[in-house]
């Protein structure tokens, strides 16, 4: 699937865009890659166009399904970028990405295979595939704990590992670490604080600055015994089984962790002395992030749409307003912030909450209600 975005100097209709694609690519790539002939032969599917007109200018997205091989598909995609006029107005087309949609079919095959495997048990053949299915089946046994419905494995024992989110829980379960529970993003759920009164908690954080800030917040509000982290620059959800075990063996007690972070702790388990300093660090980080998000918006606002950012505030995906909520839910990378050039609908706010997005920036907002995501007005 070829994904492209376009913008024009004047108002357009969908037939104008499709007509330009067929008309202005004619003869560019020779008879073998003539768009009209390719569509007749079924090698190019039905071209889909979504557009909107604002202030007399049109912007939108184009999707071109292709049954050609990789090299031919990329040639067709590059040809689209040569189009400099759509209908009566000047226009620019830019390829966003080329995606192998067979990947989703493979995902379906694996999901279906897991369901079938539950009915027939394990076999001795195709060992590698069987092991993979067993791992995924273990990860599917995730439970919900407490009123806040936190993702968890089997936490009936005396020792419990606390991680940041659901994806981290899934990865630990997949690698046979069952005594794990996840928090709700950066906020400390009440259930975690209550667990600390009766169980020995080990906090397992991502190997970045955000993880360290989360650790200081959790330590200030719950009775944590040990702390460990993923290797620098890595997240818990992407660690291998070997990396998880190494990290857990290297856990340190809370005093040692805070000493390394240059915070003095005079009393345990109250840790009230650290709260003010932790809050100052959190506010400093939040203010810095908000300023950077507004700065990024200033650079991106000419390209209307929705932008998904990672923890480094790099854009990892762009989507239309219509597909914003779906994109937030489907993006495999962890989304740290979302910038909406326009109004963030309630569906977008809900998607941010569900996926642990830290910041949502927009020029307007739908029904915010009791949203967990931090709102930034642009």
N, C-alpha and C positions, 0 to 999 in steps of 0.2 A: 504494500500500500504506500503510495506516494502522498505525503502531506505537504501542502504548500499554503502560504498566506499571501494575500495581495492587498494593495491599497491603490486607490485611483484619485485623480484630481477632481472628478465629478461624479454625479449619481449614475449607478449602473443597475441593470437587471441581470438575473442568472443567465438568460440566453446570450447576453453580450459576452459574458465570461467564457461560456462553452464555445461560442462561435470564434472567439479570439484564439482559443486553444487549438481548434482544428485549422483555422485559417492561417495563423501566423507561424505554425510549425510545419506547414505543408512544404515538402521538398527539402527541408533542412537535413534530414537524416537518410534520404534515399527511399526507394520504393519499399525496402524490407521493413522500415520503421515508420511508415506513413500512418498517422494516427487513425484516419478513417478506415483504412484497410485492417489495421490491427483490431479495431473494435468490431468490424464485421466478422473477423476470424475468431473472435472471443479471447484474444490475447490481451486486450485492454477492456476493462469492465465499464459499467455506467459511471460517468464522471459526476460526482456530487459537489455542489457549490452551496455554501452558506454565506450570506452577506448581510450587512446592515449599513444604512446610510445615515450619517450624522453630519450636520452642518454642510450639506451639499457634497460631501465626500463619502465614498464607499470603501469599506474594508470587509474582509472576509477570509474564508478558508476554502481550499480545494482539496478533494480526496480523489485519487486516481488509482483504482485497483489494477494490478498488473499480474499477468501469468507468464511474463517474460523472465529470462534469467537475470541475475544480478547486474551484469554489465549492460545489457540492453535496457533494463529498467532505469539505471542511473543515467544513461544517454537520454532517454525520454524525459527524465526529471530535469536534466540540465537544459534541454531544449525549451522547457516551460519558462525558464528564467530569461530567455531571450525576448519574450513578449514584452513590448514596451508601450502598447496601446490597447485598450479594451473599449470597444464601442467608439464613441467620439472623443474620449478623454485619454490623457496620458496615465499610465499605470505601471506598477512594479510588482512582479511576482517573485517570491523567495521560497525556496524549498526548506521546510522545517525539519523533516526527517523522512527516511525510507524505512519502513518497518516490515519485518517478516511475520505475517499474521499466522503462519503455521505454528508459531510459538504458543498461541492460545489453544490450538488444537492439541498440542502435546500436553499442555496443562490439563486439559479435559481428560485426555487419555490416562494421565497419572491419577487424577481424582477418581475417575471411574474404576481404575484398577484397584485403588485402595478399598472402595466399597465392595468390589467382587472378592478381594482377598479376605475380607472379614468373614465371608461365608464359607471359604474353602480351606482356610488355614495356610500354613507355610509348606513349601515343598523344597526338594533338594536341588532342583535345576534352576538355572538363571540366578545364581546366588547373589550377584551384585545388585540386580534389579529387586530381588526379594528383600535384601537388607535395606535398600532405600525405602521400599514401601513400609517396612516395619518401623523405620524411624519416623516416617510421616504419620503412621497410625498412632504412635506414642504421642506425637505432638497434638493430634486431634483430641486427645483425652483431657484437654484443658478444662478446668472447673471454674466456677465463679464463687468468690468468697465474700461474705458479709453483705451488708446493705448496699455498699457501693459497687458490688459485683466485680470485684477485682479478679483479673486472670490469675489462676494459680494451679499448681500441681498438687502433690500430696504433702500437706504441711502439718500432718498429725504428729510428727516427731518433735523433739526438743530444739532442733536446729533448723532455721529457715533462712534462705537466701532471698534478699529483696533486690529486684531489678527495676529499671525505669518503666518499661511498658510491655504490652502484650507480645510484640515480636521477640523481645528478649526472653520471655517465658517460653514461647514456642521453641526457640533455639535450644534452650537448656533442656527442655523435655525431650527434644529430638536426640540430644546427646546424653541421655540417661541420667540427667541431674533433675530429680523429681521434686525435691523439697524447695520449691521456688514460688514466689508471689510477685506480681508486678504492681507498680504504683500507677497513678493516673497522670502521666507526663511529669511535669515539674512540681505538681502540688502533692503534698503529703496527705494521703487518706487517713481518716481517723482509725480505720481498722489496723493499719500498720503500727501506729502508736500503741494501740491496745495489745497487739501481738508481742511488742517489746517487753511488756510487763511479765509475760509468762514464758517466753521463748528466747533463745540466743540468736540474735539477728546478725547476719552478715550482709552488708550493703555492697552490691556489685554494680559499678557505674561504667559509663562509656569513657574511653580514653581521650577526652577533650575537656576544654575549659567549662563547657556547659555541664558535663558530668561532675566536675569538682564543685561547682556552685550548688548543684542539686545535693551533693553529699553534705555540704556544710549546712544546708537548710534542714535536711532530714536529721542530721546529728543533733541539731539544736532543738528539735521537737519530738524526738523519739529516742528510746534507749537502744542504741546500736552498739554491738559488741566489737565487730570487726568491719574493716573496709578493704575492698580490693577493686581493681579496675582493669578494663581491657587495655591492650597495648596502645601506646600513643597513636592517635589518629584513627583508631578503630572503634566500632560500636559492638556491644555485647551480642546483638542480633546476628552479626556476620562472623562470629568466631567459630573456629573448628572445635571438635571435641577435645583435641589435645591442648589448644589454646585456653579453653575454659578451665581444664584441670590445672594447668600451670598457674593461671590467674588465681584460682581458689587456694592453691598451695602457698601463694605469696601474700595472702591476706595479712593485714597488720591490725593491731588493736586501734581503737579510736584515738587514743592519746598520741600514738606514733603518727597516725595520719594527719592529725591537726598540727603536730609539731612540724611535719614536712610542709604543711600549708601555711606555716608561720602564724598559727593561732594558738594562744596559750589556754589551757583548760585547767582551772584550779579545782573544780568539783565535778564528780560523776556520781549518779547519773543525771543530775539536774541540768547541767550544761547551760544554765541561764546566762552565764557571763559571755557566752559567744554569740548570743542572739543578735545584739545590736550590730556587732561587726559583720556578721553574716548578712544582715539586712542591708547594711551599707554597700557591701560588695554586690549584692543582688540588684540594688537600685542603680549602682554605677553601671553594671552590665546592661540592665534594661534600658537606661537612658542612652547608652552608646548604641545599642541595637536599634532603638527607635529612630535615632538620628540618621543612622546608616540606611534604614529602610526608607525614610523620607527622601534621602539623597538618591537612592536607587530609583524611587518612583519618579523623581525629577528627570532622570535619564530615560525612563521607559514610557512615560505617559503619552508620547507621540504614537506608540504602538498600542492601540486599544486592545484590551483583553485582560486575562488573569495570569499572574506570574507566580510560580511556586519556587521558593528559595530553600536551600539547605542551611545547615548550621553555620556555614561560612558566608552566608548571604549571597551565594552564587545562584543564578537562575538555572533550575534543573528541568523546568518544563513550562511551556506557555499553552494556554487554553482559551477558548472563547467563553464568554459569560454563560452561554447556554450549557456548556459542558464542564463548568468550573467544579461543581460538587463531585461529579464522576471522576474527574482528573485527580482531585485531592485523595479520593478513596483508592484509586487504582495505581497511583504512582508507587513504585517499589522502593525508591529511596525515601528516607525519613524527611518529611516536610517540616521545616522549622518556622517559616513565615509565608504568608500569602499576601500578594498585592493585587487589589482589584481596581482597575481603572474604570470606575463607575460605582454602582450600588451593589453591595454584597447582600444577596438574598438570604433568607433564613435557612435555605437548604445548604448554602455555602458555609454559614456559621455552624450548622449542625455537623457538616462533614469535617470541619476544623476540630470541633470538640471530640468527635469520634476517633480522629487520627492523631490526637495529641499535638496539634499545631500550636506553637507558642504565641505568635502574633498574627493578627489579621488587619491589614491596612486597606482602607477604601475611602472613596469620596462620600459615600452614603451607606447606610446599613438598614437591613430589614428588621424583623423582630429579634432583638438580641436576647431578651429574657434573662435566664440565669446561665448565660454562656460562660464556659471556662476559659476560652481563648481571650488573650489580651487584645483589646481593640485600639487601633491607631487611626485617628481621623486625619485624612489628607486634605 
